[in-house]
């Protein structure tokens, strides 16, 4: 007798339906799997949905971050002095990695205990406490688990101290703050379309901006710094606008910047297009699942901090924080949930005090990030995705 496979409830899931199959077949039938029509369609749809003029598709959210920070260096002609960026200590490691890899220094301030985002008060207090504000270039709020940072106040602080704002919106597809979508309230923002996220495509990222110069720099840098920047290549028509400027019959192979290969493929952008077309339905189902879970788990609210419910939040997952480690530890609770087939993931950890790759900062930040330390030690999340049934 064949044993029935145990059901497993994943943090994120992706079901291949008719629309998704059709999209992949269309790519194969077109015979072009590198960036082409589907990628341009995705960029147009995503910029329109978020409310920005431009979108640049890349192969991951991490690449979008690295791309944006390097575009900013050129845009602002940043020398070796202005390299500090205020950001969140509790988020996926890519936020900090991208800063370091791009030659910037992450500076951490504490977070809100319920929304897990850096707060304007903590940002302002930090800036008031230092004498070297001229070493800072940006504030990089992370809209974690779908919760938006207080962008109005953060933008005011940035203006006061002559800083730019960059939104890490990787986990906030469709979240709304003061009538605007996450990712539309800064110089540029980034998104990730990883399989566990609200809009899913496997490995795919995007940089969104209203700034034309950032847009063109990002387009160039993502393709190894190449000279051409056209939306669609018209070289074959004999009317290439860059031909005479470059002195080269094919400016695709002339490079005026040192860049990366962060291009994506048509398969991912084709899948993303199918998801964007049902984004409102996806976000609403996730909100309904969070509301339902809150109602059913409310009897444990003396032990667990349940997620703050907000109709404007498009939830990436269902975050839970253990209130008292003496009653039950996160590890024990997650171990028990896993026995029932419920996948759990830690809420990332406090980067400067709990992540081994940033252990050189541990003493510097000791006792300075009490909320982040607690959330990083006791927070975890389970799924609330649109494929879950009651």
C-alpha positions as CSV (number, residue, x, y, z in Angstrom):
1,X,0.0,0.0,0.0
2,X,1.4,3.4,-1.1
3,X,1.8,5.8,1.8
4,X,0.0,9.1,1.4
5,X,2.4,12.0,1.2
6,X,2.1,14.4,4.1
7,X,0.6,17.7,3.3
8,X,3.1,20.6,3.5
9,X,2.0,24.3,3.9
10,X,4.8,26.4,2.4
11,X,5.6,30.0,3.2
12,X,5.2,30.7,-0.5
13,X,3.8,28.7,-3.4
14,X,3.2,29.0,-7.1
15,X,0.7,27.1,-9.1
16,X,1.1,26.8,-12.9
17,X,-2.3,27.4,-14.4
18,X,-3.5,27.9,-18.0
19,X,-2.4,31.5,-18.2
20,X,1.1,30.7,-17.0
21,X,1.5,27.7,-19.4
22,X,0.3,29.8,-22.3
23,X,2.8,32.6,-21.4
24,X,5.7,30.2,-21.4
25,X,4.6,28.6,-24.7
26,X,4.4,32.0,-26.3
27,X,8.0,32.7,-25.3
28,X,9.1,29.4,-26.8
29,X,7.1,29.9,-30.0
30,X,8.6,33.4,-30.4
31,X,12.0,31.8,-30.4
32,X,13.6,34.6,-28.3
33,X,14.3,33.8,-24.7
34,X,16.6,36.7,-23.8
35,X,15.0,40.1,-23.0
36,X,12.5,41.1,-25.7
37,X,8.8,41.9,-25.9
38,X,7.6,40.2,-22.7
39,X,10.3,42.1,-20.7
40,X,9.2,45.4,-22.2
41,X,5.6,44.5,-21.5
42,X,6.5,43.7,-17.9
43,X,8.4,47.0,-17.4
44,X,5.4,49.0,-18.8
45,X,2.9,47.2,-16.7
46,X,4.9,47.3,-13.5
47,X,5.8,51.0,-13.7
48,X,2.1,51.7,-14.4
49,X,1.0,49.7,-11.5
50,X,3.5,51.2,-9.0
51,X,3.0,54.7,-10.4
52,X,6.5,55.6,-11.6
53,X,7.6,56.7,-15.0
54,X,10.2,54.0,-15.5
55,X,11.0,50.4,-14.6
56,X,14.1,48.4,-15.4
57,X,13.8,44.6,-15.2
58,X,16.8,42.7,-13.8
59,X,17.5,39.1,-12.8
60,X,16.8,39.6,-9.0
61,X,16.0,42.0,-6.3
62,X,19.6,41.9,-5.1
63,X,20.7,42.9,-8.6
64,X,18.2,45.8,-8.6
65,X,19.7,47.1,-5.3
66,X,23.3,46.8,-6.6
67,X,22.3,48.5,-9.8
68,X,20.6,51.3,-8.1
69,X,23.4,52.1,-5.7
70,X,25.9,52.1,-8.5
71,X,23.7,54.3,-10.6
72,X,23.5,56.7,-7.6
73,X,27.3,56.9,-7.3
74,X,27.5,58.2,-10.9
75,X,24.4,60.3,-10.7
76,X,25.6,62.2,-7.5
77,X,29.3,61.9,-8.4
78,X,29.8,60.4,-5.0
79,X,33.4,60.4,-3.8
80,X,34.9,58.4,-1.0
81,X,33.4,60.6,1.7
82,X,29.6,60.4,1.3
83,X,29.2,56.6,1.7
84,X,27.0,56.1,4.8
85,X,23.4,54.9,4.4
86,X,20.8,54.7,7.2
87,X,18.9,51.4,6.8
88,X,17.1,48.6,8.6
89,X,18.8,46.0,10.8
90,X,16.0,43.5,10.4
91,X,15.4,42.5,6.8
92,X,16.7,40.0,4.3
93,X,20.5,40.2,4.1
94,X,20.5,41.4,0.5
95,X,19.7,45.0,1.6
96,X,23.0,45.3,3.5
97,X,25.0,43.1,1.1
98,X,24.2,45.3,-1.8
99,X,25.3,48.4,0.1
100,X,28.7,46.9,1.0
101,X,29.2,45.4,-2.4
102,X,28.5,48.8,-4.0
103,X,31.0,50.6,-1.7
104,X,28.6,52.0,0.8
105,X,28.4,51.6,4.6
106,X,25.1,50.6,6.2
107,X,24.3,52.4,9.4
108,X,21.5,50.8,11.4
109,X,18.8,52.4,13.5
110,X,16.1,50.6,15.5
111,X,12.7,49.5,14.2
112,X,9.0,49.7,15.1
113,X,8.1,46.6,17.2
114,X,4.9,45.9,15.3
115,X,5.7,47.0,11.7
116,X,9.4,46.0,11.7
117,X,10.4,49.2,9.8
118,X,12.9,51.9,10.8
119,X,11.1,54.9,12.3
120,X,11.5,58.6,11.6
121,X,12.3,59.3,15.3
122,X,15.1,56.8,15.4
123,X,16.5,58.2,12.1
124,X,16.3,61.8,13.4
125,X,17.8,60.9,16.8
126,X,20.7,59.3,15.1
127,X,21.4,62.2,12.7
128,X,21.2,64.6,15.7
129,X,23.7,62.6,17.7
130,X,26.5,62.7,15.1
131,X,28.9,65.4,14.0
132,X,29.6,64.0,10.5
133,X,26.3,64.2,8.7
134,X,28.2,65.1,5.5
135,X,29.4,61.5,5.4
136,X,25.8,60.3,4.8
137,X,24.2,60.1,1.4
138,X,20.9,58.3,1.8
139,X,18.1,56.8,3.9
140,X,17.1,53.3,2.8
141,X,13.8,52.2,4.5
142,X,12.7,48.6,4.0
143,X,9.0,48.0,3.7
144,X,9.2,44.6,5.5
145,X,6.4,42.0,5.3
146,X,4.4,44.6,3.4
147,X,4.4,47.2,6.1
148,X,5.3,50.7,4.8
149,X,7.7,52.9,6.6
150,X,6.5,56.4,7.4
151,X,7.6,57.9,4.1
152,X,6.2,61.4,4.6
153,X,8.3,62.0,7.6
154,X,11.3,60.1,6.3
155,X,11.3,62.3,3.1
156,X,11.1,65.4,5.2
157,X,14.1,64.3,7.3
158,X,16.0,63.5,4.1
159,X,15.3,67.0,2.7
160,X,16.4,68.6,5.9
161,X,19.8,66.8,5.9
162,X,20.3,66.8,2.1
163,X,19.9,63.0,1.7
164,X,18.3,60.9,-1.0
165,X,15.7,58.2,-0.1
166,X,15.8,54.7,-1.6
167,X,12.9,52.3,-1.0
168,X,13.6,48.6,-0.6
169,X,10.1,47.5,-1.6
170,X,11.0,43.9,-2.3
171,X,8.3,42.6,0.1
172,X,5.6,45.3,-0.5
173,X,4.0,44.7,-3.8
174,X,0.8,46.6,-3.7
175,X,1.1,48.1,-0.2
176,X,-0.3,51.6,0.0
177,X,0.9,54.5,2.1
178,X,-1.0,57.8,2.1
179,X,-2.7,56.9,-1.2
180,X,0.5,56.0,-2.9
181,X,2.0,52.6,-3.7
182,X,5.2,51.4,-2.0
183,X,8.1,52.1,-4.3
184,X,6.8,55.4,-5.7
185,X,8.0,57.7,-3.0
186,X,11.7,58.0,-3.4
187,X,14.5,58.6,-5.9
188,X,14.3,54.9,-6.9
189,X,12.9,51.7,-5.4
190,X,13.5,48.1,-6.0
191,X,11.3,45.0,-6.0
192,X,11.9,41.3,-5.9
193,X,9.6,38.7,-7.6
194,X,11.1,35.7,-5.8
195,X,8.8,32.7,-5.5
196,X,7.7,33.5,-1.9
197,X,6.7,37.1,-2.7
198,X,3.3,38.5,-3.6
199,X,4.0,38.8,-7.3
200,X,6.0,35.7,-8.2
201,X,8.2,34.8,-11.1
202,X,11.0,32.7,-9.6
203,X,14.1,34.9,-9.9
204,X,13.3,38.4,-11.1
205,X,13.8,42.0,-9.9
206,X,12.9,45.5,-10.9
207,X,14.2,49.0,-10.3
208,X,11.5,51.7,-10.4
209,X,12.1,55.5,-10.7
210,X,10.7,58.8,-11.9
211,X,14.2,60.1,-12.6
212,X,15.2,59.8,-16.2
213,X,18.9,59.9,-15.5
214,X,18.7,57.1,-12.9
215,X,16.6,55.1,-15.4
216,X,19.2,55.4,-18.2
217,X,22.1,54.7,-16.0
218,X,20.4,51.6,-14.7
219,X,19.7,50.4,-18.3
220,X,23.3,50.9,-19.2
221,X,24.8,49.4,-16.0
222,X,22.7,46.3,-16.1
223,X,24.1,45.5,-19.6
224,X,27.8,45.8,-18.8
225,X,27.7,49.6,-19.1
226,X,27.0,49.5,-22.8
227,X,26.6,52.7,-24.9
228,X,23.1,52.2,-26.2
229,X,19.9,52.8,-24.1
230,X,17.0,52.4,-26.6
231,X,13.8,50.7,-25.4
232,X,13.8,48.6,-28.5
233,X,16.8,48.1,-30.7
234,X,16.4,49.7,-34.2
235,X,19.8,48.9,-35.4
236,X,18.5,46.5,-38.1
237,X,16.5,49.3,-39.7
238,X,19.6,51.2,-40.4
239,X,18.5,54.1,-38.2
240,X,20.5,53.5,-35.0
241,X,20.6,56.8,-33.2
242,X,23.9,55.9,-31.5
243,X,25.8,54.8,-34.6
244,X,27.4,58.1,-35.5
245,X,28.0,59.0,-31.8
246,X,29.9,55.8,-31.2
247,X,31.8,55.5,-34.5
248,X,30.8,51.8,-34.3
249,X,28.4,49.9,-36.5
250,X,27.1,48.1,-33.5
251,X,27.0,50.3,-30.3
252,X,25.7,47.3,-28.3
253,X,29.4,46.3,-28.0
254,X,30.7,49.7,-27.1
255,X,30.8,50.4,-23.4
256,X,31.2,53.8,-21.7
257,X,30.6,52.6,-18.1
258,X,31.8,49.6,-16.1
259,X,28.7,47.6,-15.3
260,X,27.2,44.2,-14.7
261,X,25.2,41.5,-16.5
262,X,22.0,41.8,-14.6
263,X,19.7,41.1,-17.6
264,X,16.7,38.8,-17.1
265,X,14.9,36.3,-19.4
266,X,11.6,36.3,-21.2
267,X,10.3,33.3,-19.2
268,X,10.4,35.2,-15.9
269,X,8.9,38.4,-17.2
270,X,6.2,36.4,-19.0
271,X,5.2,34.8,-15.8
272,X,5.3,38.1,-13.9
273,X,3.0,39.6,-16.5
274,X,0.4,36.9,-15.8
275,X,0.6,37.7,-12.1
276,X,0.4,41.5,-12.5
277,X,-2.9,41.0,-14.3
278,X,-4.4,39.5,-11.1
279,X,-2.4,41.5,-8.5
280,X,-5.5,43.0,-6.8
281,X,-7.0,39.5,-6.4
282,X,-3.7,38.2,-5.0
283,X,-3.3,41.0,-2.5
284,X,-6.9,40.7,-1.3
285,X,-6.6,37.0,-0.7
286,X,-3.5,37.5,1.3
287,X,-5.2,40.1,3.4
288,X,-8.2,37.9,4.0
289,X,-5.9,35.1,5.1
290,X,-4.1,37.4,7.6
291,X,-7.4,38.5,9.0
292,X,-8.7,34.9,9.3
293,X,-5.5,33.7,11.0
294,X,-5.6,36.7,13.4
295,X,-9.2,35.8,14.4
296,X,-8.4,32.1,15.0
297,X,-5.1,32.7,16.8
298,X,-6.3,35.6,19.0
299,X,-6.7,33.2,21.9
300,X,-2.9,32.9,21.9
301,X,-2.2,36.7,21.8
302,X,-1.0,36.6,25.4
303,X,1.9,34.4,24.2
304,X,2.3,35.6,20.6
305,X,2.4,39.0,19.0
306,X,0.2,38.6,16.0
307,X,0.6,40.8,12.9
308,X,-1.0,44.2,13.0
309,X,-3.9,44.1,10.4
310,X,-4.2,47.0,8.0
311,X,-6.2,47.1,4.8
312,X,-3.5,49.0,3.1
313,X,-0.9,46.3,3.6
314,X,-0.2,43.7,1.0
315,X,1.2,40.9,3.2
316,X,4.3,39.0,2.1
317,X,3.7,36.5,4.9
318,X,2.3,36.1,8.4
319,X,4.8,37.4,10.9
320,X,4.7,36.2,14.5
321,X,6.8,37.3,17.5
322,X,7.1,35.2,20.7
323,X,6.4,37.5,23.6
324,X,8.0,35.6,26.4
325,X,10.9,33.2,25.7
326,X,10.3,31.6,29.2
327,X,6.9,30.4,28.1
328,X,8.0,29.0,24.8
329,X,11.0,29.7,22.5
330,X,10.8,30.4,18.8
331,X,12.8,27.3,18.1
332,X,10.5,25.1,20.0
333,X,7.3,26.6,18.4
334,X,8.8,26.4,14.9
335,X,9.9,22.8,15.5
336,X,6.3,21.8,16.5
337,X,4.8,23.7,13.5
338,X,7.2,21.9,11.2
339,X,6.0,18.5,12.6
340,X,2.5,19.4,11.3
341,X,3.9,20.3,7.8
342,X,3.8,24.1,8.3
343,X,6.9,25.7,6.9
344,X,8.4,28.4,9.1
345,X,11.2,30.9,8.5
346,X,13.0,33.2,11.0
347,X,12.3,37.0,10.7
348,X,15.8,37.3,9.3
349,X,17.7,38.3,12.5
350,X,19.3,41.6,13.5
351,X,22.0,42.0,10.9
352,X,24.8,43.7,12.8
353,X,24.4,41.7,16.0
354,X,23.1,38.3,14.8
355,X,24.3,37.7,11.3
356,X,27.8,36.0,11.1
357,X,28.7,37.9,7.9
358,X,28.4,41.2,9.8
359,X,29.9,40.0,13.1
360,X,32.5,42.7,12.9
361,X,29.8,45.2,13.9
362,X,28.5,43.2,16.9
363,X,30.3,45.2,19.5
364,X,29.6,48.5,17.8
365,X,25.8,47.9,18.0
366,X,25.7,46.1,21.3
367,X,22.6,47.3,23.3
368,X,21.8,50.0,20.6
369,X,19.1,48.0,18.8
370,X,17.0,46.5,21.5
371,X,13.8,46.1,19.4
372,X,15.7,44.7,16.4
373,X,17.6,42.3,18.7
374,X,14.4,41.0,20.2
375,X,12.5,40.7,16.9
376,X,15.5,39.0,15.3
377,X,15.7,36.5,18.1
378,X,12.0,35.8,18.6
379,X,10.3,36.6,15.3
380,X,9.3,34.2,12.5
381,X,6.7,33.9,9.8
382,X,4.4,31.4,8.1
383,X,2.5,31.5,4.9
384,X,-0.5,33.6,4.1
385,X,-0.3,33.2,0.3
386,X,-3.2,33.2,-2.1
387,X,-3.2,29.4,-2.7
388,X,-4.1,28.5,0.9
389,X,-7.6,27.2,1.7
390,X,-9.2,27.5,5.1
